[in-house]
Amino acid sequence: MKGDIGVIGLAVMGQNLILNMNDKGFKVVAYNRTVSKVDDFLNSAAKNTNIIGAYSIPDLVEKLEKPRKIMLMVRAGTVVDDFIAQLLPHLEEGDIIIDGGNANFPDSTRRTHELAAKGIRFIGAGVSGGEEGARNGPSIMPGGSEEAWPFVKPILQAISAKTPQGEPCCDWVGRDGAGHFVKMVHNGIEYGDMQLICEAYQFMKDGLGMSADEMQQTFAAWNKTELNSYLIEITADILAYKDSDGLPLVDKILDTAGQKGTGKWTGINALDLGIPLTLISEAVFARCVSAFKQQRETAAALFGHTVETVAGDRAEWLEALRLALLASKIISYAQGFMLIREAGEANGWELNYGNTALLWREGCIIRSAFLGNIRDAYKADPDLVFLGSDSYFKNILQTALPSWRKVAAKAIECGLPMPCMTSALTFLDGYTTARLPANLLQAQRDYFGAHTYERTDKPRGEFSHTNWTGTGGDTASTTYDV
């Protein structure tokens, strides 16, 4: 009997996905470029399972039912292209290649079209949830060749996480690179969520003088509120973890954050599409600042920077901080969905925004309780432009606003860096301000560059230029929108 699906790549994610597929009754053929890892896998984690080993690309292809379904769980970039090139001579028209790595979505769009020209169907599937999700049920975001979806749907939905109602956190996203685009935005939101939690942690630790145990209890309590989420849950676990000497391990971890690029890609795409993804961009830059460890230590000594204690009732401050974190988190998701909407329209992807929220409801790193509310918001209004306009989220933002301002102001007053919470607040203030000072900005642009401006007493789309100095002339520069 031949295999239902082949998986290339036996690192942790690949192995766990294979074991997950095996548990769900699918016969999987496993292959790795270093073939000794195939035997290692079969003799350890895959022992006494129905998993089949393959020892070359032709061997892998030969052991699969047609149309062949082959999933790549390898490093994004040229490695994916290299494996595709090795597979092509052995595949037939109608066979399917699935890239389950963190590919940049333009690569998935390119591969979809290049392979379609050769008769091969391609799916770019974002997979979220880490190694635990891969083993027990991840969130999966497939896009690419829609003709391939019916063939892989039973497998991918079977292994995906499920909502409490039994809905799979895996469904078709859209054509070309849509799946990997949505996964990219997911990762961007993840950057934002993590930085927001870190800012709350620093406010507690350095501002309120709380111990790791006290912070652990606070995050555990917050996880029973609207903030209920995977990242809040693991933050409590991390703060509770003690090193071999009984002291909190988190205090011994160097404060320099790594990143793999998906947050940066999200920010770059937001700039390209003109979407104010302020919070996620600040989260990326916060990681960049953290990487300047030696420079920060030198600058801290040079400036004598200290953090003042946050005075007042601790319980009141913690509730204000909880509300500020909740409101900022909503803005992060709102900006993310603004970017998804703009990209969907620009690329003709016909995305279902409520369905996207459902994909993240369980199994992934940003899973949280209010993703169900996001799904409900888009179900009630599929054309919802700003998530904060939905009655549920609008009520939270308005209720949280006084506490949010209080926390942001106190952080600045005390010298606590808070780039994401403050940028989220500033975004909401800007987005809800009917008249911004951009009129002066346009006047400046017209003054030095004859870039023109629109007038409040003229129809939109009609542009004017003023000879501000009397010597600049009346010729205007080309007008364009960003």
Salt bridges, closest charged atoms under 4 A:
ASP23 OD2 - ARG135 NH1 2.66
ASP59 OD2 - LYS63 NZ 3.17
GLU62 OE2 - LYS2 NZ 3.47
ASP81 OD2 - ARG110 NH2 3.09
ASP81 OD1 - ARG111 NE 2.91
GLU92 OE2 - LYS66 NZ 3.16
GLU92 OE2 - ARG68 NH2 3.62
ASP95 OD2 - ARG68 NH1 2.82
ASP99 OD2 - ARG111 NH1 3.69
ASP107 OD1 - ARG110 NH2 3.51
GLU114 OE1 - ARG110 NH1 3.27
GLU167 OE2 - ARG375 NH1 3.42
ASP176 OD1 - HIS113 NE2 3.10
ASP176 OD2 - ARG175 NH1 2.63
ASP193 OD2 - LYS329 NZ 2.91
ASP206 OD1 - LYS205 NZ 3.76
ASP213 OD1 - LYS242 NZ 2.86
GLU214 OE2 - ARG314 NH1 3.29
GLU226 OE1 - ARG322 NH1 2.95
ASP243 OD2 - LYS252 NZ 3.03
ASP245 OD2 - LYS252 NZ 2.40
ASP255 OD1 - LYS293 NZ 2.64
ASP255 OD2 - ARG296 NH1 3.08
GLU297 OE2 - LYS293 NZ 3.45
GLU319 OE2 - ARG322 NH2 2.93
GLU345 OE2 - ARG341 NH1 3.56
GLU362 OE2 - ARG361 NH1 3.12
ASP376 OD1 - ARG375 NE 3.51
GLU413 OE1 - LYS410 NZ 3.47
ASP429 OD1 - ARG405 NH2 2.86
ASP446 OD1 - HIS465 ND1 2.73
GLU454 OE2 - ARG460 NE 2.93
ASP457 OD1 - ARG455 NE 2.82
